[in-house]
Amino acid sequence: MTFIEFKKLLLDAELTIPKFTALIKVSEKNIQSYKKKEEVPNAIASIAACFAKMNKDGVDYKNLINELDLQKKEKKGAGFSSKKKEKKD
């Protein structure tokens, strides 16, 4: 799916990119990176298509997703400082 098709689905779901990323707990920067690639991964495209269809059918999908209590993943690995890092004397 192209990024343009993806954005049209978000409009059908009555979502903006920031609202979409907040709902599914992913980085907005991550989703915006697909704009340069001009293609959206299948999983993200599927989610947007389902949201658009549910919205059209009058399903309160936002509440359903919020009930999942999704957690945003923290960045790990080299180059990312830990928030709990203790100072050495």
C-alpha positions in Angstrom: 0.0 0.0 0.0 1.3 3.5 -0.8 1.6 6.1 1.8 -1.0 8.2 0.1 -3.5 5.3 0.2 -2.6 4.8 3.9 -3.4 8.5 4.7 -6.7 8.2 2.8 -7.6 5.3 5.1 -6.7 7.3 8.1 -9.1 10.0 6.9 -11.8 7.4 6.5 -11.1 6.3 10.1 -11.3 10.0 11.2 -7.6 9.9 12.4 -4.6 12.0 11.9 -1.1 10.4 11.9 -0.4 11.7 15.5 -3.8 10.3 16.7 -3.1 7.0 14.9 0.4 6.6 16.4 -0.9 7.5 19.9 -3.7 4.9 19.6 -1.5 2.0 18.5 1.4 3.2 20.7 4.1 3.5 18.0 6.5 6.4 17.3 5.1 9.1 14.9 8.6 9.3 13.5 8.4 5.6 12.6 5.2 6.1 10.6 6.4 9.3 9.0 9.5 7.4 7.7 7.2 5.4 5.4 6.5 8.6 3.5 10.0 8.6 2.1 9.8 4.9 1.3 6.4 5.6 -0.4 5.1 2.2 1.0 3.5 1.2 4.2 4.2 -2.2 5.8 1.4 -4.8 5.5 0.7 -4.8 9.3 0.3 -1.0 9.5 -1.8 -1.0 6.3 -4.1 -3.7 7.7 -4.6 -1.8 10.9 -5.6 1.4 9.0 -7.9 -0.5 6.7 -9.7 -2.2 9.7 -10.0 1.1 11.5 -11.5 2.7 8.4 -14.0 -0.1 7.9 -15.0 -0.2 11.6 -15.5 3.6 11.6 -17.7 3.3 8.5 -19.7 0.6 10.2 -20.1 2.6 13.4 -17.9 0.5 15.6 -16.1 2.3 18.5 -12.7 0.9 17.5 -10.8 3.5 19.6 -12.3 2.2 22.8 -11.6 -1.4 21.7 -7.9 -0.6 21.1 -7.6 1.4 24.4 -9.0 -1.6 26.3 -6.0 -3.6 25.0 -3.8 -1.4 27.3 -1.0 -1.4 24.7 2.4 -0.2 25.9 4.8 1.9 23.9 8.1 0.2 23.4 11.2 1.9 24.8 14.3 2.2 22.6 17.2 -0.1 23.6 20.6 -0.8 22.4 23.8 1.1 21.6 23.5 4.9 21.6 20.4 5.1 23.8 21.0 6.2 27.4 19.2 4.5 30.2 16.8 6.7 32.2 17.7 4.6 35.3 21.4 5.0 34.8 23.2 5.8 38.1 25.9 8.4 38.3 29.3 7.1 39.3 31.4 9.0 41.8 
